[in-house]
Amino acid sequence: MDFARDVPPYVAKPLELLPFRALMLAPARVGDPASARALARPYRDVAARLLDWIEQGRAIADSGPALYVHEYTAGGLTVRGLVGALAMSRRSASMADRAVWPHEAIHHEQAGELADRMHQMDLNPAPILLVHHGVAELRELLAGVTRARPEWRYLDRSGQRQRIWAIRDADLLARIGELLSETRCLLADGHHRYAAYLRLQQEHPGTAWDTGLAMLVDQDDTPLFLGAIHRTLPGTTLDGLVDAARAAGASVAEHGRRRALGALDSTHLVLTDGATWHTVSPGDLDRDAAVSWLHDRVLPGLPREPMRVDHHHNVDDALAATSASSPAVLLPSPDFDQVRALVESGGLLPEKATSFQPKPSLGAIMRPLTDA
C-alpha cells in the first residue's frame, strides 16, 4: 500500500493574510460542474480563458485588492472565513514559531503535479482551509464587516448561499494583521495544495508565488463540521481484520447491524463485511486518534495486505462498497481539539483522516497570480 509519508514544511509566524484582487465566476456559474471546464487542460490556456470569460460576463474581477470575509451556507450550516494571500516564504525553525500546522502527510509527487498545474494556470483556483481559535476582538471586527451589505450575495448552482464582503480600509486591514500575527492554525483541508504553494514559493522567490490563497475559519465562531473518513479494504477479509484488532490489544465483540452502528462513537470502531458486524474498543483512544490506531497498529498486523485503501466520506457510501472481499472499517468522528493537540505535540494523522465540511463551492473566490 502506498501511504503518504512526506511532511510539508511549516510556515513560521507571524501569520500574514495579505490583500489580493479576487477573481470569481459569475453567480450563475459558481457551483456548476460545467464551469470546471474553465480550469481544465490545457492548463497554460486557463489565464487567457478566464480573461475571455470576464469579457463575456461569465467571470468577475474585483476592482482592487482586498481581504475578503466569505460567508457561505450549505445544508443548514453557515461558515464564515477570512480570505487572503497567505505569506509562505518564512519557514519555522522550532515548534514554538509554527503558524500553520498540517495534520496529515502528503504524497510528494501529487504536490508536485498540483504545483506544476497552478504554475501553468497562473492561478490559485481555491483556498486551502485553515482553522483556529480566534480572539474576541477579531471576531467583533469581522462581525462589524458583515453588518454591512455584502458586495456579492447569491444562491449558487449547488445550493450554497454565498455572501462576500471586501475589506479595503487601511486601518482595519492593519488591525486585522496585528491580531493575526501570533495566530497558530490547523491546516484543515488542502494539504497537497499547501505543499504545492511551498514548492512554488521555493522555486519562484520574490514573486507573487511567495503567497497562496487561504481561508481562515474561527472554530469558536462558525465551526466547520469535523467528520470521519471511513475505509474499505479490498483484498483482505473481515476475519483478518478482527484477528489483527485483537492482536493490537482491542476488545472486539460481534453484534447485529443496529447495535454495532449505534456503538460508533469516540471510543469504538465498527468492522463489517456487510453480513457480520463487530464493534472494536481499542481502550486507549484518549491518547490517540482511532484512525491512527487503525493504520499504526491494525493494518500492519493483517495476514494479507489489502490491495489498496478506499476512502468514503459517509457510512452509506462505505457500506455500498463493502463485501466479503472488501470489508469496511467505520471510524468515529475525530475531535478538533484532539487533532490540534496531537499535531502540536509533534504527531500527524494518516492521510484522509478527517473531513472538514462544508467546503466553499469552486469558483466563489480565486486568485490570479498575473494580477497579484
N, C-alpha and C positions, 0 to 999 in steps of 0.2 A: 504494500500500500504506500502511495506517495503522499506522506503527510507534509504539511507546511512546517518548515523548521527555521526559516530566516526571520530574524527580529530586526525591524527597521530602526534606524537611529531615532533618538529622542530630540525633539525641538526644545530649546532652552528658553527659560524666562529672560526678559519679560515677554508674556504673551502679547502679541500685536495682531489686531484685526484692522486692516487698512482700507480706506475708501477705494472703490473702483467704479467703473461705468458699466452697469449691468446691461446684458442683452437678454431679452425674453422672447419666447414665442408669443404670438398673438393669443389672447384668451381662448379663442375658439379652437386653437391648436394645442394648447397645453393639455397633457394627459391623453392625447390622441395617439394611439400606436402608429398611425400612418405618418405622424410627424417625425418619427425616428429616422426617416429617410434623409432628413436634413443633416444628420450626423453620421451617415453611412459612407461606405467606401465609394470612391477613393477619398481617403481622409484628407489628402492635400487640397482637395477642392472644397472642403467644408466652409472655410472662411469666406470664399467668394460666393458660395451657395447661400450662406446666411445674409450676405450683403444684398443679394438678389431678393431674398425673402423680405428684407426690410423695405426695399423699394416697392415690393408688391403688397405690403401691408400684412404679411404673414409672420413677421417678427418685429420687435420694437427695440430700439437702442435708447437707453436713458440719455438725458440731455447733458449730464455731467457726473463726476464721481460722487459716491456716497457710501455710507454704511446703510444697510437695509434691515428693517425689522420685518421679518416674514412670518406671518401667522397663517396656518392652514388647518383645516378641519376635515377629518376623514373618519367615517364610522362613528361619529359622535365624539371623537377625541380631538381636542384642539392643542396644537403645539405652536409655540412662539419661539423664534430663534433670531439671533443677531448674525447677519451675513456680511462677511468681509473677506479681504485677501489676507490670509494667514501668512505672517512672516516665517520663512523656513530656513533662513541662512545661518542661524545660530544653533549649534549642536551642544547638548548638555555634557558637562564633564563629571557630574555627580547626580545621584538620585535627588538631592535637595533642590537642584536648579532645573529639574524637568518641568516643562509646561504642558506638554502633550504626552499622554501615556497610552500607547497601543495596548490592547489586551489580548491580541491574537498574533501568532506568527503568520508569515506570508510566504508565497512562492516567488522566488526572485525572478524567475522567467516571466510570470504573469505581470509582475510590477513593471518589468522592462517593456513588455508589449504595450501596456497602458501608457507608459511614458512616451514611447515612440508614436502612439496614436495621437496623444494630446499635442505633441510637438508638431505633427503634420497638420492637425486641425487648427493650431494656434488658438486653443480654446480649453477652458475648464468647463466641461459640459454639465456638471452637477457638483454641489458642495459635498465635502465629507461632513459627517455629523460628529460634533464634539459635545460632551455633556459635562456639566459642572454643578456644584452647589454655589450659586451666585450670592453676592452680597445684597443686602436690602436696598442700598442706595441705587445700585444698577437696576434692580427690578423696578424701583419707583421711576427712574428716568425713562426706561423703556415703556412703562405703563403710561407715562405722560405723552410719549410719542404716539401711542396707539389711541389716545383720546381724540386726536385729530382725524380728519377724513383721510382714509388711505389713498395713495396715488394710483394704486391698481387694486381693483376689487371685482371678483368674478367667480362663477362656478365653472370648473374646468370639465373637460370631456370625460374624465374618470370619476367625476362626482366629488372631487376635493374642492372645498371652498377656499379661495386664495385671497389674502389681504396683505399688501406690501406698502410700507412707508419708507421713504428715503430720508436719511439724516444727513443734512449738509451744513448745519450750523457749526462754525469752527469751535466755539466754546464748548458746546455739547459734545462734539467729537473728541475734544481734548480731555474732558472729564471722563468720558467712557474709556478712553485709552488709559487714564490713570487707574481707574477701577479694575481694568482687566489685567494690568501689568503683573500682578502676583498670582493670577489665576492658574490653577492646575486643573486640567480637564482630561476626562477619559475619551479616547477615540472610540466612538460607539459604532460607526459604520463607515466603511471606505478605507480599510487597511491597505489594500493594494494601490488605491489612488494616492493615499498619503505617501506610500513608499515611492510611487512614481513622481510625486511632487519633489521629494527629496533628491531623487536621481536627476531630475531636470534642473533643480537648483544647482546641484554639484557640477553638472555639465555646462550650465549657462549662467555662471555667477555674475552679479551686477546687472542683470536684465530683469524683465518682468517675471521670469521664472523663479525669482527669489521668493515669490509668494504663490499660494494656491488657494482656491476657493473653499471656504468653510462656513458652516452654520454652527453657532454656539447656542445650545439649549440649556436653560436653567432647570434642573430636575426638581427644584423646590417650587417652581412657578408653574410650568406646563410640562409635566414629566412625560417622557416617551415611555411607552409600554415595553417592558423587557420580557420577552418570551423565550421559550426553549426552541432549539432546533433538533428535531428527532433524527434518528438514524435507522436505516435498513442496511443489512449486511449480506449482500448476495454472495453465495458460495460457502456459507457456514450453516450451522444448524442451531436450533433452539437448545438442544441438549448440550452442545458445546458451550454456548453462552452461559447456561445455568451452572455447569461444572466450573467454568472459568471464574464466574462471580463468587461461587462458594470458596474456590481456592484463594481468591483475593480477600477472604475474610468476611464476606457479606452473609447475612441471613436471607434465605430465599424460600418463599412459600408459594404453593400453587393455589390459585383462586379462580372463580368464574370471571368472565369479562367485566361485569358491572362492578364487582368488588375491587378487582385489580385496578381499573381505571379510576375508581373512587379513592384509591390509596396513593395516586400520583400526586405527591406534594414535595415539599422541600427536603424530605428525608428519604424518599422512596423513588426507585425507578421501576419500570414495567418492561418485562421481556415477553414477547409473544410471537408465534408463527401464524396467528390468525385463528387457531383452533384451541391452543393451550395457552394459559396466562399465568405468569409468575410475577410476584412483587419482590423487589430486591431492596434490602436495607443495609447499606454499607456500614452504618454505625459511626462514621467519623466525618460526616459532611459539614460539621461545624468548622472544620479546618480546611476543607477543600470543596471545590465545586463538583457536582455529580458528573458533569461531562469530563472533567479532568480525571476523576477516579476511573471512569469507563476507559478512557484512552490510555492511561498510565498503568492501570492495574488489571483490567479485564482483557482488553483486546490482545495484549502481548501473550496472554495465557491460553488463547484459543488453540485447540488441537489442529485446526485448519484455518489458515489465514483467509479472510474474505477477499473476493476478487476486487472489491472497492467498498468505499463507504458512501452511501447515498444519503442526502440531507433533505429534510422535509420540515416546512415551517408550521405545520399543524398536524394534529393527531390523525385526522381523517385522511390526509394525503399519505402519511406514513403507513396507515393500515391498508390503504388501497394498493400499496406496493409490497405488502407483506405476504409471504408464502412459506411453505416448509423449507424451501431452498433460499429464502431471503427473510430471515427473522428480523423483527423490529426491536429497537431499544427506544422506549418512550422516556423522555427526560423531564425532570421538573424545571420550572422556570427559575433562572438564577435571580439573585437579589442584587440591585445596583451597588449598594454599599459593600456587599461581599465581594463583588467583582473588583470594585475600586480598591478595597483593602488588599486583595490578592496581588494586583499589579503593582501597588505602591510598596509592597514588601519584596518586590523583585520577581514575582511569578507571572506566568502567562497562561491563558486558556488555549485549548486546541482550536484550530480554525473552525469557523462556523459554529461557535459555541453559544452565541447569543443572537437574538433577533430584536433589534430596537425598532419599534413601529409607532406611528406610521411615518414613512418617509415622504418627502415632498414630491410632487409629480415632476417628471423630467420636462425641462423647458421653462419652468417657472422663473428660475434665475440661473443665468450662465455668465461666464466671464471670458470675454475675448482678450487674448494676450496681445493682439496687434493694437489694442486701444488702451492697454493697462498703463 
